[in-house]
Structure formats: structure tokens, C-alpha cells
Amino acid sequence: MELVAASKMRKAVSAVLGTRPYSKLAWETVLSIGEKIDTSLHPLLRHSAITKKVLLLVMSSDRGLAGGYNSNLLKAVMKEVKELGSEVEIQTICVGKRGADAMRRAKLPILASFTGITNNTKFEEALPIGRLVISEFVSGGYDKVLLAYTDFISAINQKPLVLELLPLGKPLLTLANTDVAGGSDESVLKSTIEHTFEPDPRAVLDRMLPRLIETMVYQAVLESAASEHSARMMAMRSASDNAA
């Protein structure tokens, strides 16, 4: 089981490292645009003054035997639910059977549940999740969309995160393990960037922003898959050592 998990982990890590630069640059581009334009130009940029209803997207595994992978994620999720308070209505979208089971035990309503997509995930398999999130938010049903997943840092280190996915325009502390260049020169450069929209801002945002959300959801699935296989590999190694 350790060898199987290690084989799957290598494929998952290769996939997640291959898509990270694109996801990171796409998000930085939207942040840069969000600082320059009116957020009322697009519904995905709409910010509510009061949070009354939240959609929580939880990415867990379908199977167990992965050490603390699921339990650590679900602890972070329940901590976020507690911080939101009882006056906020919460609905969930679950990726993975373990998360769906936990949401049922916590008596949190499940809007949709997806299974069987965390192994060799293709972009087309993650599209329905992203499109569901977008349609629910644009329809005005939710003030905020939160994304709960496990960020892959290394084979022995995975970090559960709960981040605000929608509305767009706020810094998203995702891909926390990647190096982000900083410094005064970059700050000056960003402040002087100008954006030209062709044919107009709304048309560009209509095409760009939904693709970004779909990309970020796909990236979160890949991060979760790499984390799951790594956690399972280490758990099975520990089990073998303990048995010996």
C-alpha cells in the first residue's frame, strides 16, 4: 500500500507543480486588475457589507488510511464554521466521501457532492465544481464562498487551509509554500502597471474571471490529491515500521 501510494504521489506532485505557476500568475493578474477597476463591473467582484449566507467548498478524500489528512482538514473547517457564528447560514459542496460524511454528522446542508475525482484528475472533471460555485454566487444566493483544501508543501508536510474564493479581488493566501518575490522594486512596478481592455472591461472580465475560478478549483483538487497520496504513503510506512 505504501508503494502504491508512492506511485500515485509522484504523478500527483508532478501535476500540481506543473500547474502552480499558471494558477499563481492568473490570480496575481486578477488582483492587479481588481485594484484598478470598479468592482461593480462584474458580479464575481461583488462584495457584500454583511455576511448572511456562506457556501463552503470542502475537498477531502474518498478513502481513509491517510493518517491525519482528513481529520486535520475537517478540524480547520469546523473551526471556520464556529468563527462564522450561528447567525450565518452555511451550505456545503463536498469533494470526497469523507468530507460529505463529516458534513452530515455536523448537520450542515450539502448542496452537491462529488466523488472519484482525486486520482489522476483532469481539468474537465473539475469544471462542474467550478461552474456550480460560480452560478450559485452570481445568482446572489451567497455573500461569500470559502474553499477548504490541503496545500501540498512536501511529502511529509501538508497544510489544511480555509480561504475566501469569492468575491474576487482580495489577496488569496494560496500556494503558501511557493516563493513569492517581493521588495520595493516590485511594488513600484505594480503601482505603475496600466491595463487596457479590448473591447471593454465587462467583456474581458466575463471571459477571464470564470476561467480563473475554474483554474483555482482545479489547482485545489490537485493540491489535495498530492497531499492525500503523500499522507497515505507516510501512514503506510509508519504502519509497516510499527508492525516490524
N, C-alpha and C positions, 0 to 999 in steps of 0.2 A: 504493500500500500504506500510505503514511503517512496519507492521507485516510481510508481505510477503518478503520485502527486508531484514528484520532482520533474517528471517529463512534462506534465501539464503546466507546471510553474514556468518552465523555460519558455514555452510557447506564449504563455500569458504575459510574462515580463517583456518578451520581445515585442509583443503587440502594444503594450502600454507605453514602452519607451519610444516606440515609433510614432505614436500619435501625440505625445505630450507637447512637443514644440509647436505644432499646429494649433492645438487647443489653447495653449498659453498665449500665443500671438493673437489669436482671434479674440480672446477675452480682453487683452490689453487694447486692441483696436476699438472694441465697443466702449470700453471705459474712456478712451480718448475722445471718441465721438460724443459720449454722454456728457462730457464736460463742456462741449462747445454748442450743443443744440438744445432746443426746448423739449423737455421730457414729455410734453403733451402731444408731440408729433406722432407718437406710436403707443398703442395700448400696452405693449410689453415694457414700456418705460414708466407706466403709470404708478405713482406712489400714493398710498392711502394714509391719511393722517392718523387714523385709528385702525388697529388690527382686530378684526372681529372673527374672521374665518381664515384658517390656515390649511394648506394642502401639504402633507408630509410624504415625501418620496423616500422609501426605505429600501436599501439594497443589501440583502443578506444572501445566505447560501441555501441551496435546496437540501443539502445533506449535512450531517454532523461530523463528528470525529475530526474537528478542525481546531482543537484547543479552545482558546478563549475568543476566537474570531467573532462568532455571533453574539456571545454574551457581552463582550466589550462594546460592540456597536449598539446593542439594544439598551445597555446602560446609558450611553450617550443620548440615545433617542428619548428614553423616559425622563432623563434629566431636563432635556429641552422642553418636553411636554409639561413637566412640572413648573418650569420657569415661565411658560406662556400663561399659565393660570387657568382656572376652571371657567372663567368668563369667555375664553376664546374657544370657538368651535373648531375641532380638528378632524380632518378626514385624511385617509392614507392611501397611497398607492404602493403596493408591495412587490418587490422583485426578489423572488426566493421564498421557498416554503417556510423556512424558519422565522423570517420576519412576519409573514402573514399569520402564523400560529401565535406569535407573541402579541401582535396587534389584537387578535381575537381575545386572548386572555386578558389584555388590558382594556377590553371593551371599547376600542377605538374603531369607528366605522371604516371599512375598506371599500374604496371606490373601485379599484381594479387590482388584480393580482396576476403577476407574470412568473412563469417557472421555466426552467430548462434553457436559459439563455446565457448562463455564466461560464459556459465551456465552449471555447473557440467562437466567441461572439462575433457576428458580422454586423456591420453598420445597419443593414436593413432590418435586423432583428431588434435593434434598439429604437428604430424610428417610431413605432407605435407608442412607446412610452413617452418620448419627447413630444409627439404631436398631441397626445392626450393631455399632458401638462400644459401645453400652450393653449389648447382650446378651452380648457377649464379656467385658466387665468384670464384669457381675453374676454370670455363671456361675462366676466365680472363676478363670478361666484366666489373668488378668493382674493384676499388682500395681500397674501404672501405665499410663496412656495418655498419650502425648505427641502434640501437634499441631504440625506444621511447615507454615507458610504464609508468605506475603509480605504484610506490613502496608502498606497504601497510605497514604502521607504526602502526596505531591503528585505532579504529572505527571513531575517529574524526580527524585523521591526515594521509593524503596520499600525497606522493611527486612525481610529474612528473619528469622523468629522461630521458635524451638522452645520450646513452652510445655507445662506439665503440665495436661492437660484433666481427667483423673480420677486419683485420687479428688477429689471436690469439697470445698470448704471452705477452700482455700488461695487467697491473692490471685493473680489471673491478670494478668500484665502485658500485657494485650491492649489494642488500640486506643491504643497508646502515644502517638499523635500528637494525641489529643483532650485538651482541657483538663479537668483534674480539680480541682475546687475543694477547697482544704484550709484548715487553720487550726484554732485551738483551739476555736472555737465549734462547728465541725462535729464535732470529736472528742467534745466534751461531749454534743452532741445524739445521736450514735450510741451513746454509752455508756448513755444513758437510755431508748433505744427498747425497748419490750417487744412481744413477739409473742404473739398469741392464735390458736390453731389450732382451726378448726372443720371437721369434727367432732373430729379428733385429729391429732397431728403426723404419724403414719405415713401417714394417708390423704392429707393435704395434700402431703407430700413425694413420694408415689407419683405424684401428678399433675403436680407442679411440676418436679421435678428432671429427668426425662427430656425435658420440653419445653425446659428450659434448655440441655441438651446439644445437642439438635437445632438450637436457635437459634444457639448458638455455632459449630457446624459450618457452618451456612448462612452466618453472618457471615464466617467464614474463607474460604469459597468466594467470596463477593462481594469481600472484600479482595484475594484472589488474582487474581480476574478483572480488577479495576480496575488492579492492579499490572502484570499481563501486558500489557494493551492500552496502558497508558502506556509501558511499557518498549519495546514494539514500535513505537509511534509515534516515540519518540525515536531508536530504532535505524534506522528507515527514513529519518528526517530526516537523520541523520548520514551514511547511505549516499548519499542524494541529494546532500548538500553535498560529500562526498568525490568522487563521480563528476563533479560540476560542476568 
